[in-house]
Amino acid sequence: MTKLSVNINKIATLRNARGANTPSVLQAGIDVQKFGAEGVTIHPRPDERHIRYQDAYDIKPIISTEFNIEGNPIDSFLKMVFDIKPTQVTLVPDAIDAITSNSGWDTIAHKSFLSEIISECKKQGIRTSIFIDPNIAMIEGAAETGADRIELYTEEFALQYSLGDQKAIEPYTQCAIRADELGLGINAGHDLSLDNIRFFKENIPNLLEVSIGHALVCESLYLGMENVIKSYLQKLS
């Protein structure tokens, strides 16, 4: 079964809109695990416009499953990660002013940079994953950095699938096969939803984990978070 890690950034966005502590990101982290999610994901950014760095420290004690922290490995991010020692760190090449993640790593051009960071994370006992476009060369480059896993950036698949193009899955399937051949674990995330998750999972061999936040929270406004999480788990089983 593919694990579901729930990204709770959007809970923090709602909280920050009013400046108090409602809704509570801590309670959200507790609840998504209680409802069946096998992990909690956060993606703090330097401007702390949703999840704050302090949230990352506060969330760690309530994790009973797995804790995945995503982000651009700038110095402040790495200090936080090394302090907290989450189950997994997912390295994402965010531009500082990006609304959301919008590209994967060039693992060839940044091989030395990524290798150094990944080596240090692994010394700290932290599983490492690289956010990556569905490109065979980038998959092969990721393997050379020493990463444990890759996270396939799925925005293009989600867009094309919504337009009726089921062939949009093909480069993802090919990359997953190559990643498995190279000994890389396979994660995926970005714009995956109840509408496309079953098809994606059925066509990605050895898919270990999906990280879903925006769609899951939006769907929960209508269906309730517990119902939505159970629906994802059913489709991923």
Phi and psi in degrees as a GROMACS rama.xvg file:
@    title "Ramachandran Plot"
@    xaxis  label "Phi"
@    yaxis  label "Psi"
@TYPE xy
-74.4505  131.461  THR-2
-76.5616  145.189  LYS-3
-105.751  118.278  LEU-4
-108.087  124.084  SER-5
-93.7592  122.804  VAL-6
-83.6219  121.63  ASN-7
-103.144  19.3311  ILE-8
-54.8632  -42.52  ASN-9
-66.7837  -26.4477  LYS-10
-63.6773  -41.7062  ILE-11
-66.6698  -34.8927  ALA-12
-60.3576  -45.1526  THR-13
-63.0235  -44.1713  LEU-14
-59.1376  -47.5841  ARG-15
-66.6902  -24.0032  ASN-16
-62.9819  -26.1438  ALA-17
-110.31  -9.09072  ARG-18
80.2962  4.59401  GLY-19
-111.558  -140.126  ALA-20
-127.257  30.674  ASN-21
-124.93  124.5  THR-22
-75.0829  154.493  PRO-23
-82.9361  125.528  SER-24
-69.7414  -29.7311  VAL-25
-65.207  -46.2214  LEU-26
-64.8736  -36.6878  GLN-27
-61.6655  -42.7395  ALA-28
-62.285  -41.4845  GLY-29
-63.4643  -45.3663  ILE-30
-69.057  -42.919  ASP-31
-62.2684  -34.3059  VAL-32
-69.7636  -40.5203  GLN-33
-62.3941  -33.4256  LYS-34
-80.0337  -6.37511  PHE-35
121.523  -8.38737  GLY-36
-61.6945  142.128  ALA-37
-94.4924  7.58447  GLU-38
-171.023  162.376  GLY-39
-122.619  130.622  VAL-40
-115.013  140.533  THR-41
-133.339  155.162  ILE-42
-137.569  80.7378  HIS-43
-70.7622  141.531  PRO-44
-116.56  160.116  ARG-45
-56.4428  -33.3686  PRO-46
-84.0622  -2.49592  ASP-47
53.2085  39.4225  GLU-48
-74.0416  -14.0556  ARG-49
-132.609  -96.1957  HIS-50
-65.5037  132.791  ILE-51
-97.5421  157.631  ARG-52
-57.7416  -39.3402  TYR-53
-63.6471  -32.7372  GLN-54
-57.6435  -40.1455  ASP-55
-59.9515  -42.4798  ALA-56
-66.6409  -40.9353  TYR-57
-69.3128  -32.5958  ASP-58
-74.1629  -33.6305  ILE-59
-48.2209  -45.6145  LYS-60
-67.3018  -18.8033  PRO-61
-95.1356  2.06142  ILE-62
-80.0423  120.31  ILE-63
-111.316  -4.10066  SER-64
-115.34  -108.377  THR-65
-128.628  147.702  GLU-66
-117.4  118.229  PHE-67
-114.514  120.086  ASN-68
-110.28  122.685  ILE-69
-104.4  152.432  GLU-70
160.465  168.895  GLY-71
-75.3631  126.651  ASN-72
-77.2319  59.0883  PRO-73
-75.898  169.6  ILE-74
-58.3392  -44.2106  ASP-75
-66.6226  -35.7695  SER-76
-65.8193  -46.0719  PHE-77
-65.2557  -37.0802  LEU-78
-59.3948  -46.3495  LYS-79
-60.0922  -46.6649  MET-80
-61.5373  -42.8493  VAL-81
-71.0608  -29.3647  PHE-82
-67.8234  -44.8963  ASP-83
-84.8405  -35.6267  ILE-84
53.8295  66.2523  LYS-85
-68.2321  170.35  PRO-86
-59.963  -40.9629  THR-87
-143.801  141.59  GLN-88
-116.23  131.319  VAL-89
-109.899  116.683  THR-90
-85.9859  123.402  LEU-91
-127.442  131.077  VAL-92
-84.3654  57.9412  PRO-93
-65.8685  134.566  ASP-94
-73.129  149.07  ALA-95
-59.699  -35.2922  ILE-96
-98.81  13.6505  ASP-97
-70.2445  135.991  ALA-98
-66.1636  -41.9555  ILE-99
-151.11  172.518  THR-100
-60.3255  135.371  SER-101
-136.481  11.3016  ASN-102
-168.558  157.504  SER-103
-95.3854  176.657  GLY-104
-73.0842  146.4  TRP-105
-87.3119  96.4295  ASP-106
-74.7456  -11.4712  THR-107
-85.0054  -51.0957  ILE-108
-64.4877  -32.1846  ALA-109
-108.634  23.528  HIS-110
-57.1505  -48.6102  LYS-111
-63.5722  -44.5297  SER-112
-60.1669  -49.2247  PHE-113
-66.9327  -40.3222  LEU-114
-60.2565  -41.4033  SER-115
-65.0298  -44.941  GLU-116
-66.5156  -44.4077  ILE-117
-63.0035  -40.6502  ILE-118
-58.7695  -43.1031  SER-119
-68.4621  -40.0762  GLU-120
-61.2482  -43.0758  CYS-121
-68.0689  -33.0007  LYS-122
-61.5867  -31.183  LYS-123
-85.3368  1.39614  GLN-124
79.8244  23.4596  GLY-125
-105.189  124.891  ILE-126
-66.4349  139.549  ARG-127
-116.123  141.373  THR-128
-136.805  144.654  SER-129
-114.446  125.855  ILE-130
-72.8134  125.76  PHE-131
-148.766  143.247  ILE-132
-71.819  158.492  ASP-133
-77.1686  78.2702  PRO-134
-136.706  121.251  ASN-135
-57.6495  -41.4135  ILE-136
-61.7365  -38.4998  ALA-137
-70.0379  -33.2199  MET-138
-64.2478  -45.6221  ILE-139
-65.207  -37.0562  GLU-140
-64.7669  -37.8876  GLY-141
-61.9087  -39.2188  ALA-142
-61.5865  -32.6712  ALA-143
-76.6982  -13.5765  GLU-144
-82.1936  -14.3782  THR-145
91.3149  7.44023  GLY-146
-61.9602  151.255  ALA-147
-80.9626  -37.1626  ASP-148
-142.42  166.715  ARG-149
-120.818  150.99  ILE-150
-112.738  113.543  GLU-151
-69.8814  127.987  LEU-152
-81.75  111.192  TYR-153
-104.087  13.6539  THR-154
-59.6437  -45.6632  GLU-155
-65.0432  -40.2218  GLU-156
-58.5876  -48.9303  PHE-157
-60.6839  -41.181  ALA-158
-64.0221  -51.3244  LEU-159
-67.5518  -36.4465  GLN-160
-63.5267  -38.4447  TYR-161
-65.7237  -21.1928  SER-162
-93.0911  3.35731  LEU-163
95.2975  7.46695  GLY-164
-95.4853  93.5428  ASP-165
-73.5178  -18.4607  GLN-166
-70.5326  -10.3492  LYS-167
-62.6129  -16.6411  ALA-168
-75.6585  -20.1708  ILE-169
-58.3463  -47.3575  GLU-170
-64.1562  -29.1787  PRO-171
-69.8571  -41.1753  TYR-172
-62.396  -46.0484  THR-173
-62.1882  -40.5877  GLN-174
-68.5118  -36.9337  CYS-175
-64.5682  -40.8822  ALA-176
-62.2736  -45.3103  ILE-177
-66.2511  -41.2068  ARG-178
-59.8766  -42.8018  ALA-179
-64.6146  -39.6122  ASP-180
-59.822  -33.0139  GLU-181
-89.9599  1.96002  LEU-182
83.2383  16.2914  GLY-183
-92.695  133.97  LEU-184
-72.0127  155.466  GLY-185
-119.905  118.214  ILE-186
-113.106  170.085  ASN-187
-154.576  154.098  ALA-188
-178.48  155.041  GLY-189
115.728  110.187  HIS-190
66.631  14.3729  ASP-191
-72.181  145.088  LEU-192
-151.105  176.769  SER-193
-61.6409  -25.5395  LEU-194
-73.2874  -29.5484  ASP-195
-121.966  -5.68338  ASN-196
-68.3925  -37.9803  ILE-197
-65.2327  -45.7251  ARG-198
-61.2651  -43.2137  PHE-199
-61.4429  -49.4351  PHE-200
-61.1219  -41.4018  LYS-201
-66.4105  -19.2238  GLU-202
-110.324  3.37797  ASN-203
-116.378  101.311  ILE-204
-66.0083  142.086  PRO-205
61.7468  33.6563  ASN-206
-73.8945  115.874  LEU-207
-86.7564  -37.7193  LEU-208
-156.202  141.068  GLU-209
-119.751  142.927  VAL-210
-113.421  118.304  SER-211
-132.702  130.144  ILE-212
-132.225  -66.6711  GLY-213
-57.908  -52.6144  HIS-214
-63.6468  -41.9461  ALA-215
-62.2284  -42.6477  LEU-216
-68.4197  -40.9048  VAL-217
-62.2272  -44.5958  CYS-218
-63.0548  -33.1908  GLU-219
-68.7891  -23.6097  SER-220
-61.1742  -30.4424  LEU-221
-99.6197  -36.1143  TYR-222
-108.235  -13.4421  LEU-223
89.4442  137.864  GLY-224
-64.1229  -40.8332  MET-225
-62.2219  -44.1443  GLU-226
-62.8603  -41.1505  ASN-227
-66.5732  -44.9186  VAL-228
-61.21  -42.9686  ILE-229
-63.0479  -35.5419  LYS-230
-65.8248  -42.399  SER-231
-61.5226  -45.3241  TYR-232
-61.0757  -38.8351  LEU-233
-64.3432  -44.6538  GLN-234
-69.4865  -25.1169  LYS-235
-88.3772  -12.2609  LEU-236
